[in-house]
Amino acid sequence: MTGRAFERRMLLVTVLAIVMYALAAQSAVVFTLGLAGIAFGWVVGRSRGSRAPLPMPVVLGLITAVTSLALLRAVVGEGFTVGLFCEFIMMLLVVKMLDRRRARDDAQVLTLSVFLCIGAILTSNNIGVGLSILVVVPILVSAVLGYQLVAAAEAAGQTPEIRRQKLARRDARRIVVVTTVAMFAGSTLMFLLFPRELGERAFGSWREVAGRSQTGYDDEIDLGSTGRISESATPVFDLQVLDRDGNPIGAPGRVFYLRGTALTVYQQTRSDGRWKWQTERQPDSPRRGKERWETVAALSESDPWEVEQRITMRDGGSNSAALFTINEPMFIWFDQTTHWARNTSTYAITRTPSGGLFTDSNFSYAVRSLDRAAAGFPDIDQSETRMPLPDGTEPQPEVVAIAERVLIDAGIDPDPETRPVGDDSAASRAIESFLQAEGGFRYTLSPLPARPGVDPTVDFLTVTKAGHCEYFASAMALMCQAVGIPARVATGYVATEFNDLTGHYVVRRSNAHAWVEVLVAVDTSTRRAGATPSRPHAELWRTYDPTPRNDFQNLHQKPSSWLMSRLKSMAEAIEFAWVSNVVGFSSNSQERALGVSMIASWARQAESRMSTRFSARDNTAVLRAAAVGGLVFGGVLAFGWASSVLARRISAHGLFGWRLPAWLMFRRRARGSALSGLRMPELQMAYDAAIEFVQASKTPGTRAEPLAIRLNRVLAGAAGIPDDLSGAARRLVRVLYAATYARALPDADDRRRLVDDAKALRAWARARR
Amino acid sequence: MIARAPEIADADHATPVSRRYELRWPSLVYIATALFLAVGAVNSQNNLLYWAFGAAVCGVVISGIISGGTMLALRVSRDPVGTPHVGDTLSIGYALQNRHRLLPVFAVLIEELGAEASGRPKLERFDTKPAVLAHCSPRGSARAQANLIARKRGTTELRYIRVSSSFPFGLVRKSVVFESPASVLSLPAVVGTRGLDRRVRTRSVRTSSGTRATSPEGVEFYSIAEYTPGDALVKIAWKRSAALGQLVVRRTASSLPARPWLVLADELADAPEREFETAVCAAASIAAHLAKQGAAVGLAAPWAGVAVPPAPGQRSLHRLYKALASLEPDATPSRGQRGPGAGEETITIGISGRTGRERVNALATESWLAPDAQLPRELMPEGAAS
């Protein structure tokens, strides 16, 4: 390891940190600008033949400017976010690259790189970040170890150089490998064993709010506005669909609709048409759910269900977000403690914000639902009158005319007063097929804006005949309502992309979709939750998708070759494994993987106790815990101080080096062997003479000393004796040192003189004694 | 400076007396970051943050194992130390042995602490820089060398050696203090002789027995010698060269006093430290020059009871240096010390009525250290290098 080798590793760590953050933020701009900045700093820093091309005032000015800019953005603009923090770190990295004067500056660059890596983890847990960690850690370890060498050499005013020493290089490699492996092993152990859910969301929010642009999903439809449909292929969640026996029922070509919300009220403005929630029915107050099947529709657990969906969100977000389910959910299971609420009208489920310092990077849940439409309606009371349309529903004449014409063409009575309730399903089907094929409508992501003063849906039905899924869904829902059929627009995702390697669907932003749910019957066998006298029973809604499917798929799924398709499937399978097993690792996974319920249950109990204490505003336990922690911490400090003082005292009294007699004997033998290995009796004689000299010249009764100290004492003692004896002592010491430490044996003349010197010294010592 | 060294026997190394763990700024940053990771992981249940927190904790554990294990298994011994002149570099060699069976040692700093086993390295008479041991294999040994610059004459006690390292992650500096008593005597600075030679050649020397207009190189013809590059052209004996067919030069016999005494004047006993140190330096320099010319130089400081009789050879010169190194202004005169006798030649070093550094030597050696003879800055006594 040389200084230059260390610099190369440092540069590599910096580049990898930027790549890691770019992967986390999925930003080509970050990648390009970050690497360009680092390259600029690196090249400019070296091109001038100096490690720091910029004067210190300029560097300080740059740092001040970067900090001020970040603060300004945080205070005035977007607030303090992880993204802002990471951009600030990147700018600082570029500045520090230009200001590497000493090893300490290199350490700062390394530290900033580590911060950027942490920022990347806070931003996203995608597989790119995970793979980057695997690459960064060994290089980071190597760079940090190299830094220690560079810093030590700098402190001694030397140049670090172990490259040419084969043994040192081998040892350095071993240390790096062992350290890296140990870190991976230890951190994996921590990952597996650390109790989950303890202290979850104890702090405030600190992330960018996931907006509609990030998921492609919205819980409102605003016809007339542009740019609402995402074409991004970024995965939003992974879906597994199982039957009652736990067998996957997903298959290529099989499509599942996952509703996030259902919009029942259509409002027309001058040139906008907006679908919204039904306002008179407020969502339930939030409930906490965890580790048991929560009833969504107030049904008993014994009620039949047909489909189970396991959904792992790629980015949980920290704001209120819809949970997606196939059909109306009956039961729901959360892997994490989750505050959730349901809409009593549409059964749309929402995660409610509870405040959190960090993003929920992983969030998974399972839903059991019954596809009653597919399963048939065994207990349908079709004699009941049709349910009334939502308040404020006023069909427009143009829509009514078109809907009636469609039904008449299909041989169905358009008049809701005279049409049997059982014909509503056929009527809905006729309207769906009209929009899909017979009406001459075209799918496009760039619909023309509606004419001023004309309702966008009417304009779509009568003039433009081109739009995206929201237009089709809006048109069908309004047409159904126009002929007296209760209908609503559902928004969510359509799962079409099945991976046969893993048996799961990848749902992307571009899969965001809108379709229609039509009330086809009322199940009188089941009483619904939150029932009202006017709507006492469960309503049976059937899904219709009026969007031309071929056009939709052609636009959102680009064709690819077989090889590319297989590679893509494999990559997605790996990513799914990553998301399922690493990102989505939870207390349930912990129990399943380790068979240990103790950690989770302990964590739950602790969490429950903490929640109870906090909610009761009883701070006694917290204060007690803080006091105990403080005492322990203080005790450790006091113990450390006392032990150091004690050791010093003992050392001062000569007890520190106390040893057993056997140990003393061993030491004596070892000392003898150091010289006897040279097989020269003159040396042993000289050594013994030196010992006698020292013993004679120092205070009697003190303990034995190592050879080096004794020889130094000989030198020191030589100053106070006659000249001829002093010279003898010095010669003797020189020979002993050379023999002991350099294995340099004296020649014949020196040996003769050594014997004479030893004799003279010994005689003096004996005389003195 | 690293070199392989043979194994050190148990009895040869210094005795460890204490060990210490010192938290540093990087460790505080590290702890804060690890806490941040823990809070983030717990609060958000972000599994990669759990992993990162685990890595941070492992870093501490690994650091403790590596550094603790190796530092406790490290043994050190100091080579005999020399006697540098002020301004010279004193190289102290250390032999280190790593007794650990598995772990190598990297980036170890070795520092002389002086007489105190704790605190910052404090050698009053030296500018210290630690020795660095870049690497030592498991169960291996290595050597390192520290270069200290002597700043002040006198005896320095080297008692404690601190061996420290912040390897592998720089979180905590672990240090072990070894006791290895030794002392080093810093001799007075000797001014470079070139300028001194020139001045000696061109100025007169005044002694207590009178003034003699003479040159240290002398004027009396001594012999003819073969010309060697560097000889002055005026020394060439042209006629002789022509006769012999090769260039020869004239050699003259030295007229320096054969056994001069350097006498430090009594007034130096009350001189300020700056003048006193300069006078000592001047005495050492003059002695060195005279000895180089073959004279047997003696030293006398009657007010301190110091008398080193003139004797030829380096050993005698060294004894003179040692006497000068140990000389203190407030020394108590002792009886029985024989100074220069009647008729013996003396060179007295005292203080003139001038101010500043030029005051020294003005009594009798004004010509030896002329006012323009600036001592090198690093050789000046502490506080006088203004």
HADDOCK unambig.tbl for C-alpha pairs under 7 A between the chains (distance, minus, plus):
assign (segid A and resid 121 and name CA) (segid B and resid 48 and name CA) 6.56 0.50 0.50
assign (segid A and resid 121 and name CA) (segid B and resid 49 and name CA) 6.86 0.50 0.50
assign (segid A and resid 125 and name CA) (segid B and resid 48 and name CA) 6.71 0.50 0.50
assign (segid A and resid 144 and name CA) (segid B and resid 169 and name CA) 6.08 0.50 0.50
assign (segid A and resid 145 and name CA) (segid B and resid 167 and name CA) 6.86 0.50 0.50
assign (segid A and resid 145 and name CA) (segid B and resid 168 and name CA) 5.36 0.50 0.50
assign (segid A and resid 145 and name CA) (segid B and resid 169 and name CA) 6.31 0.50 0.50
assign (segid A and resid 148 and name CA) (segid B and resid 107 and name CA) 6.28 0.50 0.50
assign (segid A and resid 148 and name CA) (segid B and resid 166 and name CA) 6.99 0.50 0.50
assign (segid A and resid 148 and name CA) (segid B and resid 167 and name CA) 5.91 0.50 0.50
assign (segid A and resid 148 and name CA) (segid B and resid 168 and name CA) 6.77 0.50 0.50
assign (segid A and resid 148 and name CA) (segid B and resid 170 and name CA) 6.68 0.50 0.50
assign (segid A and resid 149 and name CA) (segid B and resid 107 and name CA) 4.96 0.50 0.50
assign (segid A and resid 149 and name CA) (segid B and resid 134 and name CA) 6.50 0.50 0.50
assign (segid A and resid 152 and name CA) (segid B and resid 107 and name CA) 5.67 0.50 0.50
assign (segid A and resid 152 and name CA) (segid B and resid 109 and name CA) 6.69 0.50 0.50
assign (segid A and resid 152 and name CA) (segid B and resid 132 and name CA) 6.58 0.50 0.50
assign (segid A and resid 153 and name CA) (segid B and resid 132 and name CA) 6.28 0.50 0.50
assign (segid A and resid 156 and name CA) (segid B and resid 129 and name CA) 5.53 0.50 0.50
assign (segid A and resid 156 and name CA) (segid B and resid 130 and name CA) 5.10 0.50 0.50
assign (segid A and resid 156 and name CA) (segid B and resid 131 and name CA) 5.86 0.50 0.50
assign (segid A and resid 156 and name CA) (segid B and resid 132 and name CA) 6.07 0.50 0.50
assign (segid A and resid 162 and name CA) (segid B and resid 134 and name CA) 6.95 0.50 0.50
assign (segid A and resid 168 and name CA) (segid B and resid 135 and name CA) 6.12 0.50 0.50
assign (segid A and resid 171 and name CA) (segid B and resid 104 and name CA) 6.45 0.50 0.50
assign (segid A and resid 179 and name CA) (segid B and resid 62 and name CA) 6.99 0.50 0.50
assign (segid A and resid 183 and name CA) (segid B and resid 55 and name CA) 5.41 0.50 0.50
assign (segid A and resid 183 and name CA) (segid B and resid 58 and name CA) 5.46 0.50 0.50
assign (segid A and resid 183 and name CA) (segid B and resid 59 and name CA) 6.69 0.50 0.50
assign (segid A and resid 184 and name CA) (segid B and resid 55 and name CA) 6.85 0.50 0.50
assign (segid A and resid 186 and name CA) (segid B and resid 54 and name CA) 6.34 0.50 0.50
assign (segid A and resid 186 and name CA) (segid B and resid 55 and name CA) 6.71 0.50 0.50
assign (segid A and resid 186 and name CA) (segid B and resid 58 and name CA) 5.81 0.50 0.50
assign (segid A and resid 187 and name CA) (segid B and resid 51 and name CA) 5.20 0.50 0.50
assign (segid A and resid 187 and name CA) (segid B and resid 52 and name CA) 6.90 0.50 0.50
assign (segid A and resid 187 and name CA) (segid B and resid 54 and name CA) 3.86 0.50 0.50
assign (segid A and resid 187 and name CA) (segid B and resid 55 and name CA) 4.65 0.50 0.50
assign (segid A and resid 187 and name CA) (segid B and resid 58 and name CA) 6.67 0.50 0.50
assign (segid A and resid 188 and name CA) (segid B and resid 51 and name CA) 6.28 0.50 0.50
assign (segid A and resid 190 and name CA) (segid B and resid 50 and name CA) 6.97 0.50 0.50
assign (segid A and resid 190 and name CA) (segid B and resid 51 and name CA) 6.63 0.50 0.50
assign (segid A and resid 190 and name CA) (segid B and resid 54 and name CA) 5.10 0.50 0.50
assign (segid A and resid 191 and name CA) (segid B and resid 47 and name CA) 6.95 0.50 0.50
assign (segid A and resid 191 and name CA) (segid B and resid 50 and name CA) 5.45 0.50 0.50
assign (segid A and resid 191 and name CA) (segid B and resid 51 and name CA) 5.09 0.50 0.50
assign (segid A and resid 191 and name CA) (segid B and resid 54 and name CA) 6.76 0.50 0.50
assign (segid A and resid 196 and name CA) (segid B and resid 45 and name CA) 6.75 0.50 0.50
assign (segid A and resid 197 and name CA) (segid B and resid 42 and name CA) 6.96 0.50 0.50
assign (segid A and resid 197 and name CA) (segid B and resid 45 and name CA) 6.73 0.50 0.50
assign (segid A and resid 198 and name CA) (segid B and resid 42 and name CA) 6.33 0.50 0.50
assign (segid A and resid 199 and name CA) (segid B and resid 42 and name CA) 5.82 0.50 0.50
assign (segid A and resid 199 and name CA) (segid B and resid 43 and name CA) 5.84 0.50 0.50
assign (segid A and resid 200 and name CA) (segid B and resid 42 and name CA) 5.63 0.50 0.50
assign (segid A and resid 200 and name CA) (segid B and resid 43 and name CA) 4.21 0.50 0.50
assign (segid A and resid 200 and name CA) (segid B and resid 44 and name CA) 6.06 0.50 0.50
assign (segid A and resid 200 and name CA) (segid B and resid 45 and name CA) 6.68 0.50 0.50
assign (segid A and resid 201 and name CA) (segid B and resid 43 and name CA) 4.46 0.50 0.50
assign (segid A and resid 201 and name CA) (segid B and resid 44 and name CA) 6.05 0.50 0.50
assign (segid A and resid 202 and name CA) (segid B and resid 43 and name CA) 5.80 0.50 0.50
assign (segid A and resid 203 and name CA) (segid B and resid 43 and name CA) 6.78 0.50 0.50
assign (segid A and resid 356 and name CA) (segid B and resid 43 and name CA) 6.90 0.50 0.50
assign (segid A and resid 356 and name CA) (segid B and resid 44 and name CA) 6.93 0.50 0.50
assign (segid A and resid 357 and name CA) (segid B and resid 43 and name CA) 6.75 0.50 0.50
assign (segid A and resid 358 and name CA) (segid B and resid 40 and name CA) 6.31 0.50 0.50
assign (segid A and resid 358 and name CA) (segid B and resid 43 and name CA) 6.73 0.50 0.50
assign (segid A and resid 358 and name CA) (segid B and resid 44 and name CA) 5.13 0.50 0.50
assign (segid A and resid 359 and name CA) (segid B and resid 44 and name CA) 5.87 0.50 0.50
assign (segid A and resid 360 and name CA) (segid B and resid 44 and name CA) 5.26 0.50 0.50
assign (segid A and resid 360 and name CA) (segid B and resid 45 and name CA) 6.68 0.50 0.50
assign (segid A and resid 360 and name CA) (segid B and resid 46 and name CA) 6.42 0.50 0.50
assign (segid A and resid 361 and name CA) (segid B and resid 46 and name CA) 5.70 0.50 0.50
assign (segid A and resid 362 and name CA) (segid B and resid 46 and name CA) 6.75 0.50 0.50
assign (segid A and resid 582 and name CA) (segid B and resid 47 and name CA) 6.75 0.50 0.50
assign (segid A and resid 583 and name CA) (segid B and resid 47 and name CA) 5.72 0.50 0.50
assign (segid A and resid 585 and name CA) (segid B and resid 47 and name CA) 6.86 0.50 0.50
assign (segid A and resid 647 and name CA) (segid B and resid 18 and name CA) 6.95 0.50 0.50
assign (segid A and resid 648 and name CA) (segid B and resid 18 and name CA) 6.88 0.50 0.50
assign (segid A and resid 651 and name CA) (segid B and resid 17 and name CA) 6.03 0.50 0.50
assign (segid A and resid 656 and name CA) (segid B and resid 17 and name CA) 6.80 0.50 0.50
assign (segid A and resid 667 and name CA) (segid B and resid 10 and name CA) 6.00 0.50 0.50
assign (segid A and resid 667 and name CA) (segid B and resid 11 and name CA) 6.03 0.50 0.50
assign (segid A and resid 670 and name CA) (segid B and resid 9 and name CA) 6.07 0.50 0.50
assign (segid A and resid 670 and name CA) (segid B and resid 10 and name CA) 6.19 0.50 0.50
assign (segid A and resid 671 and name CA) (segid B and resid 9 and name CA) 5.70 0.50 0.50
assign (segid A and resid 671 and name CA) (segid B and resid 10 and name CA) 6.35 0.50 0.50
assign (segid A and resid 671 and name CA) (segid B and resid 11 and name CA) 5.31 0.50 0.50
assign (segid A and resid 674 and name CA) (segid B and resid 9 and name CA) 5.76 0.50 0.50
assign (segid A and resid 706 and name CA) (segid B and resid 11 and name CA) 4.32 0.50 0.50
assign (segid A and resid 706 and name CA) (segid B and resid 12 and name CA) 4.44 0.50 0.50
assign (segid A and resid 706 and name CA) (segid B and resid 13 and name CA) 5.80 0.50 0.50
assign (segid A and resid 706 and name CA) (segid B and resid 14 and name CA) 6.34 0.50 0.50
assign (segid A and resid 707 and name CA) (segid B and resid 11 and name CA) 5.81 0.50 0.50
assign (segid A and resid 707 and name CA) (segid B and resid 12 and name CA) 4.36 0.50 0.50
assign (segid A and resid 708 and name CA) (segid B and resid 12 and name CA) 5.31 0.50 0.50
assign (segid A and resid 708 and name CA) (segid B and resid 13 and name CA) 6.57 0.50 0.50
assign (segid A and resid 708 and name CA) (segid B and resid 77 and name CA) 6.44 0.50 0.50
assign (segid A and resid 708 and name CA) (segid B and resid 78 and name CA) 6.69 0.50 0.50
assign (segid A and resid 709 and name CA) (segid B and resid 180 and name CA) 5.67 0.50 0.50
assign (segid A and resid 709 and name CA) (segid B and resid 181 and name CA) 6.09 0.50 0.50
assign (segid A and resid 712 and name CA) (segid B and resid 80 and name CA) 6.18 0.50 0.50
assign (segid A and resid 712 and name CA) (segid B and resid 182 and name CA) 5.61 0.50 0.50
assign (segid A and resid 713 and name CA) (segid B and resid 182 and name CA) 6.84 0.50 0.50
assign (segid A and resid 716 and name CA) (segid B and resid 183 and name CA) 6.98 0.50 0.50
assign (segid A and resid 741 and name CA) (segid B and resid 5 and name CA) 6.91 0.50 0.50
assign (segid A and resid 741 and name CA) (segid B and resid 6 and name CA) 6.20 0.50 0.50
assign (segid A and resid 742 and name CA) (segid B and resid 5 and name CA) 6.89 0.50 0.50
assign (segid A and resid 742 and name CA) (segid B and resid 6 and name CA) 6.72 0.50 0.50
